[in-house]
Every structure is written in structure tokens, then in C-alpha cells.
Amino acid sequence: MKTKTPYKKAEYLEFIKFTATPRAFREADFGYNTDKAFAEHYKLNETTLVGWKKDGQFRDSVKEHLDAWAKSRTPDVIACLYKAIIQHGRAAEAKLWMQLFEGFTEKSDSNLSMNRTMIRDLQNANREIFEMAKKEDAERRNKIKFSEKQQNGG
């Protein structure tokens, strides 16, 4: 599905940033924190914002901006995590942050044993391939020797 260029593209892009900014930070970053206030600031009709939100690219663009916003704050979160672990020993909030924005996944025993099984299978396959190559190489050398003997009258 092809999306058309949004009406007032500069305002559309600013609305993406606005929507991606968590509400708690919108007032400081934009001077307002509601869609209605955004529309008033840019002299837009709120139905324009509703239409933009329905655009196929809008959600993806918001997600990209939100990810960038969050990743730029990850060092601060890690510092807070460290302080929280030292003070309280709780890391659940930071773990959630890392899962949401940094792609962290827990390693489970089943994943580890599956990885070990895969490694063992790959090692066995490599051994088999090596043995087959050795055998083929030996057969090729024997054929060459046999051919040389025949040519030399042997």
C-alpha cells in the first residue's frame, strides 16, 4: 500500500517526534503535552492529527523515534540500575528497559542445552565432512598412482 505525502510535512514530522516523546517530558520539550495543544500551536485541525495517526508509516516512525529517544538515555538508566542494585538489590525495572530497548533476552537452560546440542551436531557434521574429504582425496591419489603405473607399463 502506497502512502501519500502527508499534508504539512514539517508539522507531520514534528507530530511524530511529539507523539514519540513520553508525556512526562512533552511539556519540557514542546511547551505543551496534548494533541489538542499541538494542533493549536501549529494551527491545525485535530482531525488532521487523527488522519496522520491512521497513516501506515506513522506508527513505525513513532517507534523509531521512541527507540532513539530511549537509547540515548540508556547510559543514565544503567547508572541508575547500578545505584539501585548497590542500594536495594532490585533490577527488575532496568531488566524491563533492556528488554524493551536493547533487545535483551534471558538465556534459559533449554536454550543453553539446545545451543550445546547444535554445537555438538555441527562438530559431528564437520568431522564427517572432513573424513569424507580425506577418503575422496585418498581415492583420487590412488587413481592417479594407478594411472601413472599404467602409463609406465606397470
MOZIGI-V307767 format. One record per backbone hydrogen bond with DSSP energy under -0.5 kcal/mol. NH is the residue of the N-H (numbers start at 0). CO is the residue of the C=O. Records with the same first field share a line. If there is no record, write none. Layout:
NH = CO ; CO
This chain:
11 = 7
12 = 8
13 = 9
14 = 10
15 = 11
16 = 12
17 = 13
18 = 14
19 = 15
20 = 16
24 = 21
25 = 21 ; 22
26 = 22
28 = 24
29 = 25
30 = 25 ; 26
31 = 25
37 = 33
38 = 34
39 = 35
40 = 36
41 = 37
42 = 39
43 = 38
47 = 44
48 = 44
49 = 45
50 = 46
51 = 47
52 = 48
53 = 49 ; 50
54 = 50 ; 51
57 = 54
58 = 54
60 = 56
61 = 57
62 = 58
63 = 59
64 = 60
65 = 61
66 = 62
67 = 63
68 = 64
69 = 65
70 = 66
71 = 67
72 = 68 ; 69
73 = 69 ; 70
75 = 72
76 = 72
77 = 73
78 = 74
79 = 75
80 = 76
81 = 77
82 = 78
83 = 79
84 = 80
85 = 81
86 = 82
87 = 83
88 = 83
89 = 83
94 = 90
95 = 91
96 = 92
97 = 93
98 = 94
99 = 95
100 = 96
101 = 97
102 = 98
103 = 97
107 = 105
111 = 107
112 = 108
113 = 109
114 = 110
115 = 111
116 = 112
117 = 113
118 = 114
119 = 115
120 = 116
121 = 117
122 = 118
123 = 119
124 = 120
125 = 121
126 = 122
127 = 123
128 = 124
129 = 125
130 = 126
131 = 127
132 = 128
133 = 129
134 = 130
135 = 131
136 = 132
137 = 133
138 = 134
139 = 135
140 = 136
141 = 137
142 = 138
143 = 139
144 = 140
145 = 141
146 = 142
147 = 143
148 = 144
149 = 145
150 = 146
151 = 147
152 = 149
153 = 148
